[in-house]
Amino acid sequence: MNASLAAKILLIDNPAMTLQDLQAAADSLALDPKAEDAFWAGAREQAPTLYPGW
């Protein structure tokens, strides 16, 4: 599973996740910088209104 897909699945399974929850998930995955970028891109794609400043 790639990092982008992981973020999308997390948000589908837990629609009430906060940015802090997502950060904790990203930290627990110990992603390299490229994978972390993909994780956040997937999170933004799945929940674009989660944080309007993105």
C-alpha positions in Angstrom: 0.0 0.0 0.0 1.4 3.4 -0.8 1.3 6.4 1.5 -1.4 8.3 -0.4 -3.7 5.3 -0.3 -3.0 4.9 3.4 -4.2 8.4 4.1 -7.3 8.0 2.1 -8.2 4.7 3.9 -7.6 6.3 7.3 -9.9 9.2 6.4 -12.6 6.9 5.0 -12.5 4.6 8.0 -12.3 7.6 10.5 -14.1 10.6 8.9 -13.8 12.5 12.2 -10.0 12.5 12.1 -8.3 15.8 12.9 -5.0 17.1 11.6 -3.4 16.0 14.8 -4.7 12.5 14.3 -3.3 12.5 10.8 0.0 13.8 12.0 0.2 11.0 14.6 -0.6 8.4 11.9 2.0 9.8 9.6 4.6 9.8 12.4 3.7 6.2 13.3 4.3 5.1 9.7 7.9 6.5 9.8 7.6 7.7 6.2 10.5 9.0 4.2 10.0 12.6 2.9 8.7 11.6 -0.5 6.2 9.1 1.0 5.1 11.7 3.6 4.4 14.2 0.8 2.3 11.5 -0.9 0.5 10.8 2.4 -0.5 14.5 2.8 -1.5 14.7 -0.9 -3.8 11.8 -0.3 -5.2 13.4 2.8 -5.9 16.6 1.0 -7.6 14.8 -1.9 -9.8 12.7 0.4 -10.7 15.6 2.8 -10.1 19.0 1.1 -12.1 20.9 3.7 -10.3 19.4 6.7 -8.0 22.4 6.8 -8.8 25.2 4.4 -5.3 26.7 4.5 -3.8 23.7 2.6 
